[in-house]
Every structure is written in structure tokens, then in C-alpha cells.
Amino acid sequence: MYMVLDYMPVLNWPFIKRLFLVILFTFGVTYSQNTPSYEQKAVKLMGSAFIFKAIHEDQSLCIESIDKAIKEVRRIEALISSWQANSQTSKVNRMAGRGPVKVDWELFQLIHRSLKVSSVSRGSFDISFASADRIWKFDGSMTSLPDSESVAESVRNIGYENILLNFKDTTVTLTKEGMKIGFGAIGKGYAANRAKAVMTELGIKNGLVNAGGDLICWGKDIDGNDFHVGIADPHDKSNMLAWLVINDLSVVTSGDYERYTHIDGNRYAHIINPKTGYPVQGVASVSIFCPDAELADALATAVFVMGPADGIKFIERLRGIEGIIVDDEGEMFTSKGLELQYYAEKKPEAKPLKKIGLKDEKN
């Protein structure tokens, strides 16, 4: 200390002040560069509103990751769309009952995973439900119910057992003429998974993709906290039934409010029971919580078809899966491993939130 005091008179104080200011400025620049910023973009893809959110210190990386994620979703749409005549899916449908169609390994694997969910759910989820889209329209054009014979005919063309896969040649065969596959109940979830993969590969460790209600998030939100997710009241979408805190998880909700039609005073939603050919009745919404958005998407449809009683039993048998079912009377059913926090004021800041805990094992 005495040596320092003795040396102080010879120090160049103007220089020290300038150096001190430079250090402060440099520290300030470094701090600002390390402060997370985010980019968010909404765009219509696959017939739905997609929202992408990237959080990172490098704003240009956020922009780049979102742009590439959008490009990836468009690529997937071109592959799986049954509406685009030149897609591989459309070719498979055109060849129904006529022979096998060679497809890319990516599409082949998506169909293979779809068939696994069909088997586990005993046909409550079935990509060949698309055969029914010839008789059911939910765009406002239907003014009367289809006749029972037409519905019965559509059911005869539904059946995942009649989708044959050849792993050696990566071919897909629809064995019955009139069959048709569609990925409306799993495609957006797959796209959300792929969008996340693209963003994380670029270095986005915190982000969110909302694929028209198929939501997947990872890391932390911009405020450093876990993401807040509201479960909408299917009878009043502006009202939240509950708020949850999630991290590295997917939340997918299927609801009868998404697409529907009114005929003779009755409301018919777009989710078709593949076993009957008719729209599902008695269920207003199903929310599935799962690490994988694709699986959550498929399971949400399967549980919707099963209904509250069988749906909850089904969820309880699955490992790492939780769910909420709201029936058409407004009653809520939840799986045992799901922690919920309800709010009288319907605000996430009203009281401490609970975080979703997924059990490692299910009996």
C-alpha cells in the first residue's frame, strides 16, 4: 500500500480517466451485445397462422433462423400436402388401388410413425380419414348432411391397415381404390418440430414455434423465465381456463371451434371419427402436453375421438404424456400428472404459477 501511495503522484490522471471511460464504454458495449433480444414473425403456412420467436444476443441470427424455419415449413408443405397436385402425397392418393408409389424417406418415415399412433390408439387416429373429405366440407358450403350411404362408403375407404409400406423400396401402397391419406392431424406438429430443429441448429437456444395451435418452446422467454401458456376456453377463446408454465415442451390443442359448420341448427366440427365417418360429438377441446409436437398433434386428435372417459384412460397409460379434455358442457378432465393453476382473474401474474411436471413412468 505504501508503494502505491508513493507512486500515485507520478500517475497521469487525465490518461487514467480516459482509460477508465474506455473500459466503461467497452463493458457497456459488451453487456448490450450479450443482452438477449428477440425477433418474432407471423406468417400463413399450411393453411394456418404460424408464429416464430427466436431469442438471442445476435439479432441478425434471430432473423436468419426464422427465415430458414419458414423455408423449412414450406418445404414440408410441398412434400405432404394433399392439395398440391405435384406432391408425393397426392401421387400416393392418385395411385390408390393401383399400385405402390416410391416416396422420399422423410415422407415414408412420417407415414410409418402415423401408423404406429394408429395402432396404439386402435384407429382413433388414422391418416386415411382423408377419404371423408369428399363428403364433409367445413368451409360454409354444406347446407345439409351427407346421406348415410355416402358416409358408409367413406368409412369403407378408411383403414390404416390398408396402408402398406415397403422398407426396402420405400414405397407406399393404398390397397383400396378410393382411399386417401392426409396429414391434417399430424403435419403441423411435424413442421413445428422441424422448424425448431432448424433454429436450434443455428444456435437459437431459446425460442418458440406456434404452428396454428401446435406450440413448441424451448429454453427461456425474453424475460429469462419459462414460457407461459394459456389454455383457452373452447366456448370463449378470449377467456383462459388456466395458465401453465412450460419449458422444453409442446402443447397442442384440438378444438371444435377451429373449423365447423352449422346444419339444421346443429354444430358439426371438423374432426371426423374414422370409425363412423361422422364428426365427433361431445368434446369441445383436447390439449396434449408432450416433448414432441408431432406426437402431441396426433394424440390430440386420437383423444378427441375417444372422448373424455376413454381419452383420459388412454393418456394415463402413456409415458411422459399429459392432457386436458373439455367436454361440450364445459367440464374439464385432466390427467393425474398434470399440475394446473386456475385464476379467478385469468391473469398469469395473479398468483404464483406452477410448472408442468411430466412423470418419468406411467403404470
matplotlib code that plots the C-alpha trace (Angstrom):
import matplotlib.pyplot as plt

x = [0.0, 2.8, 4.3, 1.1, 0.8, 4.3, 3.7, 0.4, 1.8, 3.5, 0.4, -1.0, -4.6, -6.0, -4.9, -6.3, -9.7, -9.7, -8.8, -11.5, -14.1, -12.9, -13.2, -16.7, -17.7, -16.3, -18.0, -21.3, -21.0, -20.2, -23.1, -25.5, -24.2, -24.8, -28.3, -30.9, -33.0, -35.7, -37.4, -41.0, -42.7, -46.2, -46.9, -49.6, -48.3, -50.1, -53.4, -52.8, -51.2, -47.6, -45.7, -41.9, -40.0, -36.2, -34.3, -30.6, -27.9, -27.4, -30.5, -29.3, -29.1, -32.7, -33.9, -31.9, -33.2, -36.8, -36.4, -34.8, -37.5, -40.2, -38.4, -38.3, -42.1, -42.8, -40.6, -42.5, -45.9, -44.8, -44.0, -47.0, -49.8, -52.7, -53.9, -50.8, -51.2, -47.5, -46.7, -45.7, -48.7, -51.1, -49.4, -49.9, -53.6, -53.9, -52.5, -54.9, -55.9, -53.5, -50.0, -47.1, -45.6, -41.9, -41.6, -38.8, -37.5, -38.8, -42.4, -42.1, -41.0, -43.8, -46.3, -44.7, -44.9, -48.5, -49.3, -47.7, -50.0, -53.0, -52.1, -51.6, -54.9, -56.7, -57.7, -58.8, -56.0, -55.9, -54.3, -56.7, -59.5, -58.9, -61.3, -64.1, -63.2, -65.1, -68.4, -67.7, -67.0, -66.3, -66.0, -69.6, -70.6, -72.6, -76.3, -77.4, -75.9, -74.5, -76.7, -75.9, -74.8, -72.2, -70.9, -70.8, -68.9, -66.3, -65.8, -65.1, -62.2, -60.8, -58.4, -54.7, -54.4, -54.8, -51.7, -48.7, -45.1, -42.1, -39.0, -36.6, -38.0, -39.5, -42.9, -46.4, -49.4, -53.0, -54.6, -58.2, -59.4, -60.9, -58.5, -56.8, -54.3, -53.8, -51.7, -54.0, -53.8, -50.0, -48.4, -48.3, -46.8, -44.1, -43.5, -43.1, -40.5, -38.6, -38.7, -37.4, -34.6, -33.5, -33.5, -31.6, -29.0, -28.3, -27.7, -31.1, -31.2, -34.4, -37.4, -41.0, -42.9, -46.7, -47.9, -51.5, -52.1, -49.4, -46.9, -43.4, -41.0, -37.5, -35.2, -36.4, -38.6, -37.0, -37.5, -35.5, -38.5, -40.2, -42.9, -46.5, -49.2, -52.9, -55.5, -58.3, -62.0, -63.3, -66.6, -64.9, -61.5, -60.8, -61.0, -58.3, -59.3, -55.8, -52.3, -49.3, -45.6, -43.7, -40.1, -38.9, -42.3, -45.0, -48.7, -51.1, -54.8, -57.6, -60.9, -64.3, -64.1, -61.3, -63.4, -67.1, -70.4, -74.0, -76.7, -80.3, -79.4, -76.7, -72.9, -70.5, -66.8, -64.1, -62.7, -64.1, -64.4, -62.6, -64.7, -68.1, -67.4, -69.2, -67.9, -67.1, -69.7, -69.5, -65.9, -65.1, -61.3, -58.3, -54.8, -51.9, -48.5, -45.6, -41.9, -42.6, -45.0, -45.7, -46.8, -48.8, -50.6, -51.6, -52.6, -54.8, -56.9, -56.9, -58.1, -60.7, -62.2, -62.1, -63.9, -63.3, -63.6, -61.6, -59.3, -58.1, -57.5, -55.5, -53.3, -52.7, -51.2, -48.6, -45.2, -44.4, -47.8, -50.3, -53.6, -56.7, -60.2, -63.0, -66.4, -69.2, -70.8, -67.6, -66.5, -62.7, -60.9, -57.1, -54.6, -53.1, -49.6, -50.6, -50.2, -52.7, -53.2, -56.5, -57.0, -60.1, -58.9, -57.5, -54.1, -50.8, -49.5, -52.4, -50.6, -47.5, -47.6, -46.9, -44.7, -45.9, -44.3, -44.3, -43.8, -41.0, -43.2, -46.8, -48.4]
y = [0.0, 2.5, 1.8, 2.7, 5.9, 6.8, 6.1, 8.0, 11.5, 10.4, 8.8, 10.5, 11.2, 12.6, 9.4, 7.2, 9.0, 8.4, 4.8, 4.4, 5.8, 3.5, 0.5, 1.5, 2.1, -1.3, -3.0, -1.3, -2.4, -6.0, -6.0, -4.7, -7.3, -10.1, -8.8, -11.1, -9.6, -11.4, -11.5, -12.6, -13.2, -14.4, -15.9, -18.1, -21.5, -24.9, -23.0, -21.8, -18.9, -19.7, -17.7, -17.9, -16.4, -16.5, -15.2, -14.5, -11.8, -11.6, -10.1, -11.0, -14.6, -14.4, -13.1, -15.7, -18.6, -17.6, -17.1, -20.6, -22.1, -20.6, -22.0, -25.5, -25.4, -24.5, -27.5, -29.8, -28.5, -29.2, -32.8, -33.7, -31.6, -33.5, -30.3, -29.7, -31.9, -32.4, -33.5, -37.1, -37.4, -36.5, -39.1, -41.8, -40.9, -41.0, -44.5, -45.8, -49.4, -49.3, -50.0, -48.8, -45.3, -44.6, -41.7, -39.9, -41.5, -38.5, -39.0, -42.7, -42.3, -39.8, -42.3, -45.1, -43.1, -42.2, -45.9, -46.5, -44.0, -45.5, -48.9, -47.6, -45.7, -48.5, -46.5, -43.3, -41.6, -42.6, -40.6, -42.4, -40.4, -38.0, -40.2, -38.5, -35.0, -35.7, -35.6, -33.3, -29.6, -27.1, -24.0, -22.9, -24.6, -27.5, -26.9, -30.4, -33.6, -36.1, -39.2, -42.2, -44.3, -41.8, -41.7, -45.5, -45.6, -43.2, -45.4, -48.4, -46.4, -45.6, -48.0, -47.7, -51.4, -50.9, -48.7, -50.9, -49.9, -51.5, -50.5, -51.9, -49.8, -47.0, -47.4, -46.7, -48.6, -47.8, -51.1, -49.9, -47.7, -44.5, -44.4, -41.2, -40.1, -36.7, -35.2, -32.6, -34.2, -34.6, -32.4, -29.1, -30.9, -32.3, -28.9, -27.4, -30.0, -29.3, -25.6, -25.9, -28.2, -25.6, -22.8, -24.7, -26.0, -22.3, -21.6, -20.4, -21.9, -20.1, -19.9, -20.8, -22.0, -21.9, -23.9, -22.8, -24.0, -26.7, -25.0, -26.0, -23.9, -24.4, -22.6, -19.4, -16.4, -13.0, -12.1, -15.1, -17.0, -20.1, -19.6, -19.0, -20.9, -20.2, -23.0, -21.3, -21.8, -23.6, -21.7, -18.3, -18.2, -14.8, -16.4, -18.7, -21.7, -22.0, -20.7, -23.0, -22.6, -24.9, -25.4, -27.6, -28.9, -29.0, -28.1, -29.0, -28.2, -29.6, -27.8, -28.0, -24.2, -24.4, -25.4, -26.3, -25.9, -25.4, -27.6, -27.7, -25.9, -28.3, -27.7, -30.2, -29.8, -30.8, -33.8, -36.9, -40.2, -42.6, -45.5, -43.9, -41.3, -38.6, -35.6, -36.2, -35.0, -34.3, -32.9, -29.2, -29.3, -31.5, -30.2, -32.6, -31.9, -33.8, -33.1, -33.9, -31.7, -34.2, -36.9, -34.3, -33.3, -36.9, -37.8, -34.7, -35.9, -39.5, -38.4, -36.1, -39.1, -41.3, -38.8, -37.8, -41.1, -43.3, -40.4, -39.8, -43.5, -43.6, -40.7, -42.3, -45.3, -43.3, -42.3, -38.6, -37.5, -35.3, -33.9, -31.8, -32.6, -30.1, -31.6, -29.7, -28.9, -27.1, -29.8, -30.2, -33.6, -33.7, -36.5, -37.1, -36.0, -32.5, -29.6, -26.8, -23.4, -21.7, -17.9, -16.1, -13.1, -15.1, -13.4, -15.2, -12.6, -13.1, -15.7, -17.9, -20.3, -23.9, -25.6, -28.7, -31.8, -34.9, -38.2, -40.5, -43.5, -44.3, -47.5]
z = [0.0, 0.8, -2.6, -4.2, -2.3, -3.1, -6.8, -7.1, -7.6, -10.8, -12.4, -15.5, -14.2, -17.5, -19.1, -16.3, -16.6, -20.4, -19.8, -17.2, -19.6, -22.3, -20.0, -19.0, -22.6, -23.7, -20.8, -21.8, -25.4, -24.3, -21.9, -24.5, -27.0, -24.5, -23.6, -25.3, -28.0, -30.0, -33.3, -33.9, -37.1, -38.1, -41.5, -43.0, -43.8, -44.3, -44.2, -40.7, -38.8, -37.8, -35.3, -34.9, -32.0, -31.7, -28.7, -28.9, -28.3, -32.1, -33.7, -37.2, -36.2, -34.9, -38.3, -40.2, -38.1, -38.6, -42.3, -42.6, -40.4, -42.7, -45.7, -44.0, -43.3, -46.9, -48.0, -45.7, -47.0, -50.6, -49.5, -47.5, -49.0, -50.5, -52.1, -54.3, -57.3, -57.7, -54.2, -53.4, -51.1, -54.0, -56.2, -53.5, -53.4, -57.2, -57.2, -54.6, -55.5, -58.5, -57.0, -55.0, -55.1, -54.3, -51.9, -50.1, -46.9, -44.9, -46.1, -45.7, -42.1, -41.3, -42.6, -40.6, -37.4, -38.2, -38.5, -35.1, -33.5, -35.3, -33.8, -30.3, -30.4, -32.1, -35.1, -33.3, -35.2, -38.8, -41.7, -44.1, -42.6, -45.5, -47.6, -45.8, -47.0, -50.2, -48.3, -45.4, -46.0, -43.2, -45.4, -45.1, -48.4, -46.8, -46.3, -45.5, -44.0, -46.4, -46.9, -44.8, -47.8, -48.7, -45.1, -45.1, -48.3, -46.9, -43.9, -46.1, -47.6, -44.1, -42.5, -41.6, -42.0, -45.8, -46.0, -46.9, -46.5, -48.2, -46.3, -48.9, -51.8, -49.6, -51.4, -50.1, -51.3, -50.6, -51.3, -51.9, -54.7, -53.3, -50.3, -49.5, -46.9, -45.3, -42.7, -41.3, -37.8, -37.6, -40.3, -38.4, -35.4, -37.6, -39.2, -35.7, -34.8, -37.9, -37.5, -34.0, -35.3, -37.9, -35.4, -32.7, -35.2, -36.0, -32.3, -31.1, -27.6, -26.6, -28.9, -29.8, -32.8, -32.8, -35.8, -35.8, -32.3, -32.3, -30.0, -29.1, -27.0, -25.6, -23.3, -21.6, -22.7, -23.3, -19.6, -18.5, -17.2, -18.5, -21.1, -20.0, -21.9, -21.6, -22.1, -23.9, -23.0, -26.1, -25.6, -25.3, -26.9, -25.3, -21.8, -20.4, -18.3, -16.8, -17.2, -17.1, -17.2, -19.6, -20.6, -23.5, -24.1, -26.7, -26.2, -28.9, -28.7, -31.0, -30.6, -32.2, -32.6, -35.2, -38.2, -38.1, -39.9, -38.8, -40.3, -39.2, -36.0, -35.0, -34.9, -36.6, -36.0, -38.5, -36.5, -38.0, -36.2, -38.6, -37.3, -38.0, -40.7, -38.7, -36.9, -33.2, -30.7, -27.0, -26.9, -27.1, -26.9, -26.1, -25.1, -25.1, -23.3, -24.7, -25.6, -29.2, -31.2, -33.9, -31.4, -29.4, -32.6, -33.4, -29.9, -29.5, -32.4, -31.1, -27.7, -29.2, -31.0, -27.9, -25.7, -22.1, -20.3, -22.7, -23.6, -20.1, -19.5, -22.7, -21.7, -18.3, -20.0, -21.9, -20.5, -20.5, -21.8, -20.0, -21.2, -20.6, -22.1, -22.0, -23.0, -24.7, -21.3, -20.2, -17.7, -17.6, -17.2, -16.6, -16.4, -12.9, -13.6, -14.8, -12.4, -13.1, -11.6, -12.0, -11.8, -10.8, -12.7, -15.5, -15.3, -15.1, -12.6, -10.3, -8.1, -8.4, -11.4, -11.2, -13.7, -15.6, -14.3, -16.6, -14.8, -16.0, -15.8, -16.2, -14.9]

ax = plt.figure().add_subplot(projection="3d")
ax.plot(x, y, z, "-o")
ax.set_aspect("equal")
plt.show()
